[in-house]
Amino acid sequence: MIYRSLTLTLFLLICALAHAADLPTPPKGIRVYEIGSAPNFTLKNADGETFVLDNTRGKWVFLHFWASWCGPCRKEMPAIQHMSELIQDDRLIIVLINTAENEDTIFSFLGETGTELNSLMDRDGLVTESWQPRGLPTTFLVDPNGYVRFQAIGGREWDKDTYVGFLRVLLNSSP
């Protein structure tokens, strides 16, 4: 019985290592964060359009939690906008989630920061609570199979070559 358990454990470890080897090494500021399946959610944007995370299977998801009162979020948002323009790849879905603020606050913030990307509204904060970011901003990268692979806590210059290059390599990897 113990032998079977050890054999199974070793097999699973080898599979995990082989699987992880298919993904690129993240740059400084992004950590490997393999916590399993991404918690599904359904949220609406300011236009009332519904977004369901599980409907993104087959694509990488850049899932970004933010709030208007967050200084690093304000600084980072134009970089995310610019990154989206630099990458323009339909294999990457950029999902912004505002944490517990109203439509007017979100609209004003996005206008002030020059962000044309749409943001989902987590009005009651329950989606944010289920994802448990350790502060704002926090970004998760979810693979095409729906597994969380990476996390970045705090602001990043997402439009810099280091991060854009990493995302491009990630899009061409096989998770």
Protein Blocks (a to p, Z undefined) as FASTA:
>chain_A
ZZmmmmmmmmmmmmmmmmmmmpccddehiacddebjadddddddfkopacdfklmgoiac
ddddddfklmklmmmmmmmmmmmmmnopakbccddddehiafklmmmmmmmnopabdcdd
dfkommmmmnopabddddddddfkopafbdcedjddfkbmklmmmmmmmmmpcZZ
